[in-house]
Amino acid sequence: MTSYIAMAEGAPGPTLVLDAGRLPGDRGRLSAALARTRLLLEDAGHGPILKFALVRPSPRPGYDLDYRFVQGLAQDPRKFVFDSGCGHSLLAAAAVGTAEGPLRVRVLNTGEEAVCERARDGTHTLHLLPGAELPLPRLLPTGRPTDALITEGGVLLGSVVRFGNPYVFVDAADLGLHGARALFEAGSATLERLERLRAAARAVLGLPAGSLLPKVAVVSAGRPGRLAARSLTEPGWHPAFALTGLACLAAASAIGGTVPHRLARSAGCGTDRVVVDTPSGTVPVDLETAVVAGERFGRLRRVGIGGRRVRVLRTGLRPPWRVHATA
């Protein structure tokens, strides 16, 4: 399998796609190998690269590809995060293999399934599936549609939802941001406040200090039939919006009592498609749920995001595999 660098539309940076079969399995040696690779690529003018997609043909029947995402930290080239997902990197990894039909992917980090399809115009659609149909309340890690999150700046009401990645969704109005323009122009003061909110949510979820999870997104009822949303990435504001975040936002909008559900109903959004204005443009997100007789809540089947383009920036890379073999 050839290593290459690719950039999915809307991503905050490129992804280095690597053959997982040629990399160490334990995290310590893998981190050392990725750190060495990252520094050599930066010295060669290909950096900084903070996103890594480790792929291999899947041994599981019914799947084409196994995919694992690794996030590099901007402040330290030797440190990596292994417990989050990235839809843009998934597309970068899968796009090369989708020329002849849908590619079914096991997402090893977060447990979901993905199907990547390529249209005739060269764009790609990413479908995220929970595996089996999942009752919508199961997407709430705390079991509650909203939680009071206590920070130094006061108490904020947020919805913690897990699909693709765990996210905390807060109402932009609770941050004093009214309308999409105010949300998209918010600066470092809001960013710092959201980092404190992330820390409060980490405590609620029992996650270690310093984790990049949960992700954080701010949502507003935008123009009629639309939401406006902005999210954080590593580091800082996301230039567009994470694909896993869009999927999680759409799923959250179907769960009664959550912040996204309230705002989506207020904006007049549909129940099978959520249109989201982001800093880089408007993205329609398709949502498929099922109603089961005798169950109070619906079940999530899939979330789909289409129209994404992927550019392969560099092929034929030869990372320092000798380091991988001896680290």
C-alpha positions as CSV (number, residue, x, y, z in Angstrom):
1,M,0.0,0.0,0.0
2,T,1.4,3.4,-1.0
3,S,1.8,6.2,1.5
4,Y,0.5,9.6,0.4
5,I,-0.6,13.0,1.6
6,A,-4.2,14.1,0.9
7,M,-6.4,17.0,1.8
8,A,-10.2,16.6,2.1
9,E,-12.3,19.7,1.4
10,G,-12.9,21.6,4.6
11,A,-10.1,19.9,6.6
12,P,-7.9,22.1,8.8
13,G,-4.8,20.4,7.4
14,P,-3.6,17.5,5.2
15,T,-3.6,13.9,6.3
16,L,-0.7,11.5,5.9
17,V,-2.1,8.1,4.9
18,L,0.1,5.1,6.0
19,D,0.0,1.4,5.7
20,A,-0.9,0.2,9.2
21,G,0.6,-3.2,8.5
22,R,4.1,-1.7,8.3
23,L,3.9,0.1,11.6
24,P,4.4,-1.0,15.2
25,G,1.3,-2.1,17.1
26,D,2.1,-0.6,20.5
27,R,1.5,3.1,21.1
28,G,4.9,3.9,22.4
29,R,6.8,2.6,19.4
30,L,4.1,3.9,17.1
31,S,4.4,7.4,18.6
32,A,8.2,7.3,18.1
33,A,7.8,6.2,14.5
34,L,5.2,8.9,13.7
35,A,7.3,11.6,15.4
36,R,10.3,10.7,13.3
37,T,8.2,10.6,10.1
38,R,6.5,13.9,11.0
39,L,9.9,15.7,11.5
40,L,11.4,14.4,8.3
41,L,8.4,15.4,6.3
42,E,8.5,18.9,7.8
43,D,12.2,19.1,7.0
44,A,11.3,18.2,3.4
45,G,8.7,21.0,3.2
46,H,5.6,18.8,3.7
47,G,4.5,20.0,7.1
48,P,3.2,20.6,9.5
49,I,1.2,17.4,9.4
50,L,-1.0,16.8,12.4
51,K,-3.3,14.1,11.0
52,F,-2.4,10.5,10.3
53,A,-4.6,7.8,8.8
54,L,-3.4,4.2,9.4
55,V,-5.2,1.8,7.1
56,R,-5.1,-1.8,6.0
57,P,-7.3,-4.2,4.2
58,S,-9.9,-5.4,6.7
59,P,-9.9,-9.0,7.8
60,R,-13.5,-8.7,8.8
61,P,-16.0,-10.0,6.2
62,G,-18.2,-7.3,4.8
63,Y,-15.6,-4.6,5.1
64,D,-13.0,-3.3,2.7
65,L,-10.8,-1.2,5.0
66,D,-9.8,-0.9,8.6
67,Y,-9.0,2.7,9.6
68,R,-7.4,4.2,12.6
69,F,-6.9,7.9,13.1
70,V,-4.0,9.5,15.1
71,Q,-4.0,13.2,15.9
72,G,-0.6,14.9,16.4
73,L,-0.3,17.8,18.9
74,A,0.7,21.1,17.5
75,Q,2.8,22.1,20.5
76,D,4.8,18.9,20.7
77,P,5.8,16.8,17.6
78,R,6.5,13.8,19.9
79,K,2.9,13.5,21.3
80,F,-0.2,12.0,19.7
81,V,-3.8,11.3,20.6
82,F,-5.3,7.9,19.7
83,D,-8.8,8.1,21.1
84,S,-10.6,10.5,18.7
85,G,-11.9,10.2,15.1
86,C,-11.7,12.5,12.1
87,G,-14.1,12.4,9.1
88,H,-11.8,14.4,6.9
89,S,-8.9,12.1,7.4
90,L,-11.2,9.1,6.8
91,L,-12.2,10.6,3.5
92,A,-8.6,11.2,2.6
93,A,-7.8,7.6,3.4
94,A,-10.8,6.1,1.6
95,A,-11.1,8.4,-1.5
96,V,-8.3,6.7,-3.4
97,G,-10.1,3.4,-3.1
98,T,-13.6,4.4,-4.0
99,A,-13.2,4.7,-7.8
100,E,-15.1,1.4,-8.5
101,G,-17.9,1.5,-5.9
102,P,-18.7,2.1,-2.3
103,L,-15.9,1.4,0.2
104,R,-17.0,0.0,3.6
105,V,-14.7,1.0,6.4
106,R,-14.4,-0.1,10.1
107,V,-13.5,2.9,12.2
108,L,-11.4,1.4,14.9
109,N,-11.0,4.4,17.1
110,T,-14.6,5.1,17.8
111,G,-16.4,1.9,16.8
112,E,-18.6,3.2,14.0
113,E,-18.9,2.0,10.4
114,A,-18.4,4.3,7.4
115,V,-19.3,3.9,3.7
116,C,-17.5,6.2,1.3
117,E,-18.9,6.7,-2.2
118,R,-17.5,8.6,-5.2
119,A,-19.9,10.4,-7.6
120,R,-19.3,10.9,-11.3
121,D,-18.3,14.5,-10.7
122,G,-15.4,13.4,-8.5
123,T,-17.0,14.4,-5.2
124,H,-17.3,12.0,-2.3
125,T,-20.1,11.2,0.2
126,L,-19.3,9.9,3.7
127,H,-22.0,7.9,5.5
128,L,-21.5,7.2,9.2
129,L,-23.4,4.3,10.7
130,P,-23.6,3.2,14.3
131,G,-23.3,-0.5,13.2
132,A,-26.7,-1.8,14.3
133,E,-29.6,0.6,14.6
134,L,-29.0,2.5,17.8
135,P,-31.7,3.9,20.1
136,L,-31.2,7.7,20.1
137,P,-30.9,8.0,23.9
138,R,-27.9,5.7,23.7
139,L,-26.0,8.6,22.2
140,L,-26.2,10.5,25.5
141,P,-23.1,9.5,27.6
142,T,-24.5,11.1,30.7
143,G,-28.1,9.8,30.1
144,R,-29.4,13.4,30.1
145,P,-30.2,15.6,27.1
146,T,-28.5,18.6,28.8
147,D,-26.0,19.0,31.6
148,A,-25.1,22.0,33.7
149,L,-21.4,22.5,33.2
150,I,-19.7,24.5,35.9
151,T,-16.7,26.7,34.9
152,E,-14.8,29.6,36.4
153,G,-16.9,31.9,34.2
154,G,-20.2,30.5,35.5
155,V,-22.6,27.7,34.5
156,L,-23.4,26.8,30.9
157,L,-26.1,24.4,29.8
158,G,-24.6,21.9,27.3
159,S,-25.6,18.7,25.5
160,V,-23.1,15.9,25.6
161,V,-23.7,13.6,22.6
162,R,-21.5,10.8,21.3
163,F,-21.5,9.8,17.6
164,G,-18.3,9.8,15.6
165,N,-16.7,11.7,18.5
166,P,-18.2,12.9,21.8
167,Y,-19.3,16.5,21.5
168,V,-20.5,19.2,23.8
169,F,-23.0,21.4,22.1
170,V,-23.8,24.8,23.6
171,D,-26.2,27.6,22.5
172,A,-24.3,30.6,21.0
173,A,-26.8,32.9,22.7
174,D,-25.6,31.7,26.1
175,L,-22.1,32.9,25.2
176,G,-23.5,36.3,24.1
177,L,-23.2,35.5,20.4
178,H,-26.4,36.3,18.6
179,G,-26.5,35.3,14.9
180,A,-24.1,33.6,12.6
181,R,-21.9,36.7,12.0
182,A,-21.2,37.1,15.7
183,L,-20.5,33.4,16.1
184,F,-18.1,33.3,13.1
185,E,-16.2,36.4,14.2
186,A,-15.8,35.3,17.9
187,G,-12.1,35.3,18.9
188,S,-9.7,34.2,21.5
189,A,-11.8,35.2,24.5
190,T,-14.6,32.8,23.4
191,L,-12.1,30.2,22.5
192,E,-10.6,30.3,26.0
193,R,-14.1,30.1,27.5
194,L,-14.9,27.0,25.4
195,E,-11.6,25.3,26.6
196,R,-12.8,25.8,30.2
197,L,-16.1,24.3,29.2
198,R,-14.3,21.3,27.7
199,A,-12.4,20.8,31.0
200,A,-15.8,20.9,32.8
201,A,-17.2,18.3,30.4
202,R,-14.1,16.1,30.8
203,A,-14.7,16.0,34.5
204,V,-18.4,15.0,34.0
205,L,-17.3,12.2,31.6
206,G,-14.4,11.1,33.7
207,L,-11.8,11.8,31.0
208,P,-8.2,12.6,31.8
209,A,-7.0,16.2,32.0
210,G,-5.5,17.4,28.8
211,S,-7.6,15.1,26.6
212,L,-8.8,16.7,23.3
213,L,-12.2,15.1,24.1
214,P,-14.9,15.9,24.2
215,K,-15.0,18.1,21.2
216,V,-16.8,21.4,21.6
217,A,-19.2,23.1,19.2
218,V,-21.3,26.3,19.4
219,V,-24.7,26.2,17.7
220,S,-27.2,29.0,16.7
221,A,-30.6,29.0,15.0
222,G,-29.5,30.6,11.8
223,R,-31.5,31.6,8.7
224,P,-34.9,29.9,8.3
225,G,-34.4,26.1,8.0
226,R,-30.7,26.3,9.0
227,L,-28.4,26.1,11.9
228,A,-25.2,28.0,12.2
229,A,-22.3,26.2,14.0
230,R,-18.6,26.5,14.8
231,S,-16.3,24.1,16.4
232,L,-12.8,23.7,17.9
233,T,-10.0,21.6,16.5
234,E,-6.3,21.1,17.4
235,P,-5.3,23.8,17.6
236,G,-7.9,26.6,17.8
237,W,-11.0,27.2,15.8
238,H,-11.9,24.8,13.0
239,P,-11.8,26.6,9.6
240,A,-14.9,24.8,8.5
241,F,-16.5,22.2,10.7
242,A,-15.4,18.6,11.5
243,L,-17.3,16.0,9.5
244,T,-17.7,13.9,12.6
245,G,-19.1,17.0,14.3
246,L,-21.6,17.6,11.6
247,A,-22.7,13.9,11.9
248,C,-23.0,14.3,15.7
249,L,-24.9,17.6,15.4
250,A,-27.4,16.0,13.0
251,A,-27.9,13.1,15.3
252,A,-28.3,15.3,18.3
253,S,-30.9,17.4,16.5
254,A,-33.1,14.3,16.5
255,I,-32.9,13.8,20.3
256,G,-35.6,15.7,22.2
257,G,-34.4,18.0,24.9
258,T,-30.9,18.6,23.5
259,V,-29.6,22.0,22.6
260,P,-29.3,21.1,18.9
261,H,-32.9,19.7,18.9
262,R,-34.3,22.9,20.4
263,L,-32.4,25.2,18.0
264,A,-33.2,23.0,15.0
265,R,-37.0,23.1,15.8
266,S,-36.7,26.8,16.4
267,A,-35.1,27.4,13.0
268,G,-37.6,25.1,11.2
269,C,-35.1,22.5,10.2
270,G,-36.4,19.2,8.7
271,T,-36.2,15.9,10.5
272,D,-34.4,14.1,7.7
273,R,-31.9,16.8,6.7
274,V,-30.1,19.4,8.7
275,V,-28.6,22.3,6.8
276,V,-25.7,23.9,8.6
277,D,-23.9,27.2,7.9
278,T,-20.2,26.9,8.9
279,P,-17.4,29.4,8.6
280,S,-16.5,28.0,5.2
281,G,-19.9,27.5,3.7
282,T,-23.2,25.7,3.9
283,V,-23.4,21.9,4.4
284,P,-26.5,19.8,4.1
285,V,-26.4,16.7,6.4
286,D,-28.8,13.8,5.7
287,L,-30.2,11.9,8.7
288,E,-32.0,8.6,8.6
289,T,-33.8,7.3,11.7
290,A,-36.2,4.5,12.3
291,V,-39.3,4.2,14.4
292,V,-39.8,0.9,16.2
293,A,-43.2,-0.1,17.5
294,G,-43.4,0.0,21.2
295,E,-40.3,2.2,21.6
296,R,-40.7,5.8,22.8
297,F,-37.6,7.0,20.9
298,G,-36.4,6.5,17.4
299,R,-33.3,4.7,16.3
300,L,-30.3,6.1,14.4
301,R,-29.6,4.4,11.1
302,R,-27.1,6.6,9.4
303,V,-25.9,10.2,8.8
304,G,-24.6,11.2,5.3
305,I,-22.5,14.2,4.2
306,G,-21.9,14.6,0.5
307,G,-20.2,16.9,-2.0
308,R,-16.7,16.6,-0.5
309,R,-13.6,16.8,-2.7
310,V,-10.3,15.2,-1.9
311,R,-7.0,16.3,-3.4
312,V,-4.0,14.0,-3.3
313,L,-1.0,16.3,-2.7
314,R,1.9,13.9,-2.7
315,T,2.3,10.2,-3.6
316,G,5.2,7.8,-3.6
317,L,6.4,8.8,-0.1
318,R,8.9,6.6,1.6
319,P,8.7,7.2,5.4
320,P,11.6,6.0,7.5
321,W,10.4,2.4,7.9
322,R,13.8,1.4,9.3
323,V,12.9,3.5,12.3
324,H,9.6,1.6,12.6
325,A,11.4,-1.7,12.6
326,T,14.0,-0.8,15.2
327,A,12.3,1.7,17.5
